[in-house]
Amino acid sequence: MKLDILAFGAHPDDVELGCGGTIALSVSQGKSVGIIDLTQGELGTRGSAALRKEEAETAKAILKVSVRENLFFRDGFFINDEVHQRKVIQKIRAFQPDIVICNAVHDRHIDHAKGNKLVNDTCFLSGLTKIKTQSESGENQEAWRPKLVLEYIQWNEITPDIVLDISGFLKTKLNAVKAYSSQFHSPNTKEKNTPISSLNFLESVSYRAKNLGRLIGTEAGEGFTSRQPLSINNLNSLIR
């Protein structure tokens, strides 16, 4: 299955928080989108790997993505080595996305920056023909390098290189985030409080999107950084 966009997250819920609106918008435009979670988020203070899997499937349905997979890397302890790179390469070559979206370049959780570096490095390596990989069915895979890699914004405030207008899709993003009821604000839970379980954090997802929208003159936006220059062939592409 070829995808237009493949979004990676170190943990289930990273993608929803970072680019859920972008995914919902893209799907509405007829683009095929997939999500790959690197870990099960099994070290999270609240919930469990099994529960987060159920929540991830609920969020998948809300966002209407074509596919969602988990690579089962070790939460907190995965590294950027050949073993992990080859597993990500297999997925990039299997889905052949034109655009890859990944974790923030630096963030509060160490897995986010690690996931960013792993995916960025792998997108380059995936284009090298002398690196041989096989599909799950044992067939040789062709080299594939995405045309664009974007990095979403998470806990840390990062100045974006580009802001995408997600007006009309903020509610869908928030619904996908709230699918992770084990992780975010819930007044009736007896689980321990965490930095992301506060009402303030949940509200920040909305007001960050609204503030980015304010900066570009729209209802809501999502910001991204990129390690490569962003190119256009018509200046009108910068005008809405």
C-alpha positions in Angstrom: 0.0 0.0 0.0 1.5 3.3 -1.0 0.7 6.2 1.3 0.9 9.9 0.7 1.8 10.7 4.3 3.4 8.5 7.0 3.4 9.9 10.5 5.7 8.4 13.2 5.4 8.8 17.0 7.7 7.5 19.7 4.5 6.7 21.7 0.8 6.2 21.0 -0.7 9.7 21.3 2.4 11.6 20.0 1.0 11.8 16.5 -2.4 12.9 17.7 -1.0 15.7 19.8 1.6 16.8 17.3 -0.2 16.6 14.0 -3.7 15.2 14.5 -5.3 18.2 12.7 -2.9 17.9 9.8 -3.8 14.2 9.4 -7.6 14.9 9.6 -7.2 17.7 7.0 -5.1 15.6 4.7 -7.5 12.7 4.8 -10.4 15.0 4.0 -8.4 16.1 0.9 -8.2 12.5 -0.3 -4.7 11.8 0.8 -3.8 8.3 2.2 -2.2 8.6 5.6 -0.7 6.0 8.0 0.6 6.1 11.5 3.5 4.1 13.0 4.1 4.1 16.7 7.6 3.2 17.6 6.8 1.9 21.1 3.7 0.8 23.1 4.2 3.6 25.7 4.6 0.8 28.3 6.6 2.9 30.7 3.8 5.5 31.0 2.8 6.2 34.6 -0.9 5.8 33.8 -2.6 3.1 31.8 -1.0 0.0 30.2 0.3 -1.1 26.9 -2.9 -3.1 26.3 -5.1 -0.1 27.1 -3.1 2.3 25.0 -3.4 -0.1 22.0 -7.2 0.1 22.4 -7.0 3.9 22.6 -4.7 4.0 19.5 -7.3 2.0 17.5 -10.0 4.4 18.6 -7.9 7.4 17.6 -7.2 5.7 14.3 -10.9 5.5 13.5 -11.5 9.1 14.5 -8.7 10.3 12.2 -9.8 7.9 9.4 -6.2 6.9 8.6 -5.6 3.9 6.3 -3.2 2.0 8.5 -1.7 2.1 12.0 1.1 -0.2 13.1 3.4 -0.5 16.1 7.1 -1.5 15.9 7.3 -2.6 19.6 10.6 -0.8 20.3 11.4 -0.5 24.0 9.8 2.5 25.5 12.5 4.7 27.0 15.4 2.5 25.8 15.2 2.2 22.0 18.3 3.5 20.2 19.3 4.8 16.8 21.3 1.8 15.6 21.2 -0.5 12.5 18.7 -2.9 14.0 16.1 -0.2 14.7 16.9 1.7 11.5 16.3 -1.4 9.3 12.9 -1.9 10.9 11.9 1.7 10.1 13.4 1.4 6.6 11.2 -1.6 5.9 8.1 0.4 6.7 9.2 3.4 4.7 9.9 1.2 1.7 6.7 -0.7 2.2 4.5 2.4 2.3 6.6 4.7 0.0 5.3 7.9 1.5 6.0 11.2 -0.2 5.9 13.0 3.2 7.0 11.7 6.6 6.1 13.5 9.8 8.0 12.7 13.0 8.6 13.7 16.6 9.9 17.1 17.8 13.6 17.8 17.3 14.0 18.3 21.1 11.5 17.9 23.9 10.9 17.1 27.5 10.6 13.3 26.9 13.9 11.8 25.8 12.2 9.4 23.4 10.9 12.3 21.3 14.3 13.6 20.2 15.5 10.0 19.8 12.5 9.2 17.6 13.1 12.4 15.6 16.8 11.5 14.9 16.0 7.8 14.2 13.3 8.7 11.6 15.3 11.5 10.0 18.3 9.3 9.6 16.3 6.4 8.3 14.5 8.4 5.7 18.0 9.1 4.2 19.2 5.6 4.5 16.0 4.2 3.0 17.0 5.8 -0.3 20.3 4.0 -0.5 20.1 1.2 -3.1 22.9 -0.9 -1.5 21.0 -1.3 1.7 18.9 -4.4 1.1 15.7 -5.1 3.0 12.8 -7.5 2.5 9.1 -7.1 3.0 7.2 -9.1 5.6 6.4 -11.6 2.8 10.1 -12.0 2.0 10.2 -10.0 -1.2 13.1 -7.6 -1.9 12.2 -4.0 -1.4 13.0 -1.1 -3.6 14.9 1.9 -2.2 12.6 4.8 -1.3 13.4 8.3 0.1 10.5 10.6 1.1 10.4 14.0 -0.6 9.8 15.8 2.7 10.3 15.2 6.4 8.4 17.5 8.8 8.8 17.5 12.6 5.8 18.4 14.8 5.9 20.4 18.0 5.2 18.7 21.4 5.9 19.8 25.0 8.6 22.4 24.3 7.8 25.6 22.6 9.6 25.5 19.2 9.4 28.2 16.6 7.9 26.5 13.5 9.3 26.8 10.0 5.8 26.3 8.6 2.3 26.5 10.0 -0.5 24.5 8.4 -4.0 25.9 8.6 -6.2 23.2 10.2 -9.3 25.3 10.5 -12.3 23.1 10.8 -10.3 20.1 12.0 -9.3 21.2 15.5 -12.3 19.4 17.0 -11.3 16.1 15.3 -7.8 16.5 16.6 -9.1 17.0 20.1 -11.4 14.0 19.9 -8.4 11.9 18.8 -6.3 13.2 21.7 -9.2 12.5 24.2 -9.3 8.9 22.9 -6.3 8.4 25.2 -8.5 8.7 28.3 -5.9 6.8 30.4 -3.3 9.5 29.7 -5.0 12.9 29.9 -7.3 14.8 32.2 -10.0 12.7 33.9 -11.4 14.0 37.2 -12.7 10.6 38.2 -9.5 8.6 37.9 -7.5 7.4 40.9 -4.3 7.1 39.0 -1.3 9.3 39.7 -1.2 12.8 38.3 1.4 13.4 35.6 2.5 16.6 33.7 0.2 15.6 30.8 -2.8 14.5 32.9 -3.6 18.1 34.1 -6.5 20.1 32.7 -4.0 22.8 31.8 -2.1 20.5 29.5 -5.3 19.3 27.7 -6.4 22.9 27.3 -2.9 23.8 26.0 -3.5 21.5 23.0 -6.4 23.7 22.0 -4.9 27.1 22.8 -1.6 26.3 21.0 -3.5 25.4 17.9 -5.6 28.5 18.2 -2.6 30.7 18.8 -0.8 29.3 15.8 -4.0 30.0 13.8 -4.0 33.5 15.1 -0.4 34.0 13.8 -1.5 33.0 10.3 -4.9 34.7 10.4 -7.0 31.5 10.7 -9.0 29.6 13.3 -6.3 27.0 14.1 -2.9 25.8 13.0 -0.2 23.2 13.5 3.5 24.0 13.4 6.3 22.1 11.9 10.1 22.3 11.6 12.2 20.9 8.8 15.9 20.0 8.4 15.7 20.7 4.7 14.7 23.8 2.8 11.0 23.9 2.0 10.5 24.6 -1.7 7.7 25.9 -3.9 7.6 26.7 -7.6 5.0 29.5 -7.4 4.9 32.3 -5.0 1.1 32.2 -5.0 1.5 28.9 -3.1 2.4 31.1 0.0 -0.9 33.0 -0.4 -4.2 31.6 0.9 
